[in-house]
């Protein structure tokens, strides 16, 4: 491995970490599997209806995002989601949701396989997210995904922290109930040491009524971040 690759390898690998973190909260794993069985029984995977294919690709993405599932099962779910989303694009290329689902499933599957985030692959993902936003400028999941990619990618792969913040802010403005995007926006503010704005977003998360699954995932993390922030500020006041 060349010196340049040894330096960039950790950056390439970390770029994948954002890809499985951009889907909104979902139903319980059991209900997802039940829905999948019903769709497969109805031959949804063989459908020529883009609406049906998009629903199925989204279901596979949500199943893949279940961290309690076996890694191999998650990878298979992501790959199936990418394949189904690609078919939806072949039938209806000007569909923002299909472009987003293709990018999210494809990137997540690659991360689980341990593949290096090559510049070519990253550009492919960015193309589809960009296309989704060209077709629907207020598509919150695509705004969120683009924001996280720009936030985490090294500059050699097109990272842009200033643009990243703008995308995350837009995702929250478009959908104030999109708590995952709001949590990532709070983290972005913390990274920039803008504690007042970070605190505002974290309080907003804790004050929002959320489904149980989302409460367990995002409220717990928001509360931990807020507690850590308050402890840090207390230590600064009383050295």
Order of alpha helices (4+ residues) and beta strands (2+ residues): alpha-alpha-alpha-alpha-alpha-alpha-alpha-alpha-alpha-alpha-alpha
